[in-house]
Amino acid sequence: MNTEEIIKKIETSLDSIRPYLKADGGDVRINELTPENVVRLEFVGACGNCSMSTMTFKAGVEAAIKRDVPEVKAIEVVNLTPIF
C-alpha cells in the first residue's frame, strides 16, 4: 500500500471521530506520514490547547487509527498538551 492510500485510510478513520472534536470546537489534521509509517498529527482549534487533549488522543484518535489503519506503526501529536 502506498503513502497516498495510507493517508486516505487515516483521513477516513479521523472522519469517524471528527464530529466529537468539532462539537467542542477542535479538529485534528495530518502533518506527515513518515517513510516508516509514523503518522504525525496536529490538534487544531480548541483541541490545540485543551487540558484533555492527551485523553482525547489516547481514547479517541489513537484508538481509531490503530483499529482502522494497521499499516501505521506509531502515532505522534506534535502539539499535545501535557497533563500536569
Secondary structure as the mmCIF struct_conf table of DSSP 4:
data_model
#
loop_
_struct_conf.conf_type_id
_struct_conf.id
_struct_conf.beg_label_comp_id
_struct_conf.beg_label_asym_id
_struct_conf.beg_label_seq_id
_struct_conf.end_label_comp_id
_struct_conf.end_label_asym_id
_struct_conf.end_label_seq_id
HELX_RH_AL_P HELX_RH_AL_P1 THR A 3 ALA A 23
TURN_TY1_P TURN_TY1_P1 ASP A 24 GLY A 25
STRN STRN1 GLY A 26 LEU A 33
TURN_TY1_P TURN_TY1_P2 PRO A 35 GLU A 36
STRN STRN2 VAL A 38 GLY A 45
HELX_RH_3T_P HELX_RH_3T_P1 ALA A 46 ASN A 49
TURN_TY1_P TURN_TY1_P3 SER A 51 MET A 52
HELX_RH_AL_P HELX_RH_AL_P2 SER A 53 THR A 56
HELX_RH_PI_P HELX_RH_PI_P1 PHE A 57 GLU A 62
HELX_RH_AL_P HELX_RH_AL_P3 ALA A 63 ASP A 68
TURN_TY1_P TURN_TY1_P4 PRO A 70 GLU A 71
STRN STRN3 ALA A 74 VAL A 77
TURN_TY1_P TURN_TY1_P5 VAL A 78 ASN A 79
HELX_LH_PP_P HELX_LH_PP_P1 LEU A 80 ILE A 83
#
